[in-house]
Amino acid sequence: MGYFEGFAVTLKKWGEGVTTKEYRAGKLDSKGEISPKDQKAPKPERAHGRHVLNRYEDGMEKCIGCELCAGVCPAKCIYVRGADNQPEDPTSPGERFGFVYEINYLRCIHCDLCVEACPTQAITETKLFEFSFTNREDAIYTKAELLVDNDGLPQHLPWEDWRPGEDEFTSGWMRATASSGKVQYENTVGWSGELGYGVRAPEMGQRHPGESPPDADTDQSGATSGEDQGSHH
């Protein structure tokens, strides 16, 4: 009986219909739309996909070349080299900027640790997960390909299958300083504005229905919000 008991879930789901959404590459019709059969299923706002390097609202680059993303990457797929800013024509607001930035997508596991480690929210991820390469060189994205354009949108490369919405709100990720990590950050903006999007709305928390709001002055560990927030802005 033990052998057949292993199929209990399969047999239970047998008559519930198809749960896998079928789609093909699909071409736009005369109205510029993709047929329902060729559409991808909608993705969560914080889906881990292809990375981008963001800019501030004034167009300056957020990356300061600190190499923290490369240091924390478990797959060792990120290579960064910083350089000093030219005082008369700085690339970033700090003393240094990311002169070289490369991600090898043959190694990347989309764990999002690079996003967590970045102190300036320079690197975040889009919702694009489907992109393939015909050679190894294309799989190594350079800074020129990762940096968002003048509208704050990711560049669309020839081998990437972008669909509507996959390039929007590329900062829609959750980091430890959001309200799900510490209650003191609920309804508090913990990130800088981005080119094309401005300042993203604060996280609202994940309290259970009927649960009272957290103390605005202290978190669960007893640290005051003023003591802890200063390092995240």
VMD Tcl script that draws the C-alpha trace (Angstrom):
set ca {
  {0.00 0.00 0.00}
  {2.88 2.35 0.70}
  {3.70 2.52 -3.00}
  {0.18 3.63 -3.94}
  {-0.11 6.06 -1.03}
  {2.67 8.07 -2.67}
  {0.29 8.91 -5.52}
  {-2.45 10.23 -3.22}
  {-1.77 13.88 -4.06}
  {-1.53 13.13 -7.77}
  {-4.86 11.31 -7.81}
  {-6.48 14.03 -5.73}
  {-5.41 16.72 -8.19}
  {-6.24 14.62 -11.25}
  {-9.71 16.07 -11.81}
  {-8.99 19.68 -10.81}
  {-7.98 20.81 -14.29}
  {-4.75 22.02 -15.83}
  {-2.64 24.25 -13.59}
  {0.25 24.80 -16.02}
  {-0.20 27.85 -18.27}
  {0.86 27.11 -21.84}
  {2.49 29.78 -23.96}
  {4.76 30.12 -26.96}
  {7.11 32.88 -28.08}
  {4.15 34.49 -29.82}
  {4.05 37.34 -32.33}
  {2.09 40.56 -32.12}
  {-1.09 40.67 -34.17}
  {-2.30 43.59 -36.31}
  {-3.44 45.40 -33.15}
  {-0.05 45.04 -31.51}
  {-1.36 42.52 -28.98}
  {-0.36 38.98 -28.05}
  {-3.04 36.31 -28.16}
  {-4.12 34.93 -24.75}
  {-2.53 31.58 -25.51}
  {0.84 33.25 -26.06}
  {0.79 35.36 -22.90}
  {2.91 34.57 -19.88}
  {1.34 34.27 -16.46}
  {1.64 37.45 -14.35}
  {4.62 37.55 -12.01}
  {4.93 38.75 -8.43}
  {6.17 42.30 -7.95}
  {9.38 41.02 -6.35}
  {10.15 38.26 -8.84}
  {13.89 37.60 -9.13}
  {14.90 38.07 -12.77}
  {17.50 39.86 -14.84}
  {19.39 42.56 -12.92}
  {19.59 46.28 -13.62}
  {21.85 49.07 -12.38}
  {19.71 52.02 -11.29}
  {20.13 55.79 -11.44}
  {19.01 58.53 -9.08}
  {16.23 60.83 -10.16}
  {18.79 63.37 -11.44}
  {20.32 60.72 -13.71}
  {23.46 60.02 -11.67}
  {24.42 56.38 -11.18}
  {23.71 54.76 -7.81}
  {26.61 52.31 -7.95}
  {29.65 53.47 -5.95}
  {31.91 50.56 -6.86}
  {32.11 49.23 -3.29}
  {32.15 45.58 -4.48}
  {29.87 44.39 -1.64}
  {27.61 42.66 -4.16}
  {30.56 40.74 -5.59}
  {31.77 39.82 -2.11}
  {28.43 38.40 -0.96}
  {27.60 36.52 -4.20}
  {27.67 32.76 -3.46}
  {28.06 31.88 -7.15}
  {30.94 34.34 -7.71}
  {29.22 35.62 -10.84}
  {29.68 39.38 -10.22}
  {32.84 41.34 -11.00}
  {33.12 45.00 -9.99}
  {35.94 47.47 -10.23}
  {35.55 50.98 -8.83}
  {37.22 54.20 -9.90}
  {37.46 57.75 -8.54}
  {34.90 60.26 -9.72}
  {36.09 63.23 -11.74}
  {35.27 66.29 -9.57}
  {34.22 68.36 -12.57}
  {32.04 65.61 -14.07}
  {31.12 62.98 -11.42}
  {29.34 59.76 -12.42}
  {27.88 59.10 -8.97}
  {27.28 61.34 -5.93}
  {30.08 59.72 -3.91}
  {33.85 59.73 -4.25}
  {33.86 56.57 -6.41}
  {31.67 54.88 -9.00}
  {31.37 51.48 -10.62}
  {33.86 51.69 -13.49}
  {33.50 48.00 -14.43}
  {30.41 45.94 -13.61}
  {29.82 42.46 -15.01}
  {27.40 39.62 -14.22}
  {27.95 36.13 -15.61}
  {24.48 34.64 -16.07}
  {25.88 31.19 -16.67}
  {26.60 31.20 -12.92}
  {23.93 33.47 -11.43}
  {21.35 31.69 -9.23}
  {19.13 34.79 -8.69}
  {19.37 34.53 -4.91}
  {19.00 38.33 -4.52}
  {21.85 38.55 -1.99}
  {23.53 41.20 -4.14}
  {20.42 43.36 -3.80}
  {20.43 42.93 -0.04}
  {24.11 43.82 0.25}
  {24.01 46.99 -1.87}
  {24.10 50.10 0.38}
  {22.70 52.45 -2.29}
  {20.02 50.28 -3.94}
  {22.09 50.41 -7.13}
  {21.45 46.83 -8.22}
  {17.93 45.39 -8.29}
  {16.13 42.77 -10.37}
  {13.47 42.92 -13.06}
  {10.75 40.34 -13.62}
  {12.39 39.02 -16.80}
  {13.40 35.40 -16.30}
  {13.44 34.13 -19.89}
  {16.54 35.00 -21.83}
  {18.90 32.70 -23.68}
  {22.24 33.01 -25.41}
  {23.89 31.60 -28.50}
  {27.41 32.10 -27.12}
  {29.12 32.52 -23.76}
  {30.09 36.13 -24.40}
  {26.44 37.23 -24.53}
  {25.85 35.61 -21.13}
  {28.25 38.07 -19.49}
  {26.33 41.31 -19.07}
  {28.46 44.44 -18.85}
  {27.69 47.77 -17.22}
  {26.68 49.18 -20.60}
  {23.93 46.54 -20.82}
  {22.86 46.56 -17.16}
  {22.52 50.32 -16.67}
  {18.97 51.63 -17.10}
  {18.28 54.07 -19.93}
  {17.38 57.75 -19.68}
  {13.80 56.84 -18.75}
  {14.88 54.54 -15.92}
  {13.90 51.42 -17.87}
  {16.07 48.33 -18.50}
  {17.61 48.00 -21.92}
  {15.93 45.38 -24.10}
  {18.62 43.19 -25.63}
  {17.99 41.08 -28.78}
  {18.04 37.71 -26.99}
  {15.61 38.76 -24.22}
  {11.88 37.97 -24.36}
  {10.35 41.01 -22.65}
  {6.60 41.17 -22.08}
  {4.48 44.11 -20.84}
  {5.15 44.96 -17.21}
  {8.36 42.96 -16.83}
  {10.50 46.10 -16.97}
  {8.42 48.16 -14.53}
  {9.17 48.85 -10.86}
  {12.53 47.14 -10.91}
  {13.02 48.12 -7.26}
  {10.01 46.07 -6.14}
  {12.11 43.83 -3.94}
  {12.01 43.17 -0.20}
  {15.10 43.76 1.92}
  {15.69 43.18 5.61}
  {15.02 46.82 6.46}
  {11.45 46.60 5.13}
  {8.59 46.20 7.54}
  {8.58 42.40 7.31}
  {12.12 42.43 8.72}
  {11.57 44.94 11.54}
  {8.24 46.38 12.57}
  {9.75 49.83 13.11}
  {10.09 50.25 9.35}
  {6.40 49.83 8.66}
  {5.06 52.76 6.63}
  {8.56 54.30 6.56}
  {10.42 54.93 3.31}
  {13.77 53.14 3.52}
  {15.18 53.71 0.01}
  {16.12 56.53 -2.32}
  {14.24 57.72 -5.39}
  {14.88 56.27 -8.85}
  {15.00 57.73 -12.30}
  {11.60 57.19 -13.92}
  {9.81 56.13 -10.73}
  {10.64 58.59 -7.98}
  {10.37 57.31 -4.41}
  {8.63 53.96 -4.08}
  {5.81 53.72 -1.53}
  {6.80 52.35 1.90}
  {6.06 48.81 2.96}
  {2.88 48.44 5.01}
  {3.82 45.36 7.03}
  {2.37 41.89 7.32}
  {0.39 41.95 10.56}
  {-2.41 39.44 11.12}
  {-5.96 40.78 10.85}
  {-6.95 42.48 14.08}
  {-3.38 42.77 15.36}
  {-2.61 46.17 16.85}
  {0.05 48.41 15.18}
  {3.64 48.16 16.45}
  {5.15 50.72 18.80}
  {6.48 53.57 16.64}
  {9.43 54.21 18.99}
  {10.84 50.73 19.56}
  {11.07 47.44 17.72}
  {10.88 43.95 19.14}
  {14.53 44.02 20.19}
  {14.07 47.29 22.10}
  {16.20 49.45 19.79}
  {14.77 52.85 18.97}
  {13.94 53.66 15.37}
  {16.18 56.70 15.37}
  {19.19 54.66 16.47}
  {18.79 52.05 13.78}
  {17.45 53.93 10.79}
  {20.36 56.27 10.33}
  {22.49 53.66 8.59}
  {19.83 52.83 5.98}
  {19.18 56.24 4.40}
}
mol new
graphics top color blue
foreach p $ca { graphics top sphere $p radius 0.5 }
foreach p [lrange $ca 0 end-1] q [lrange $ca 1 end] { graphics top cylinder $p $q radius 0.2 }
display resetview
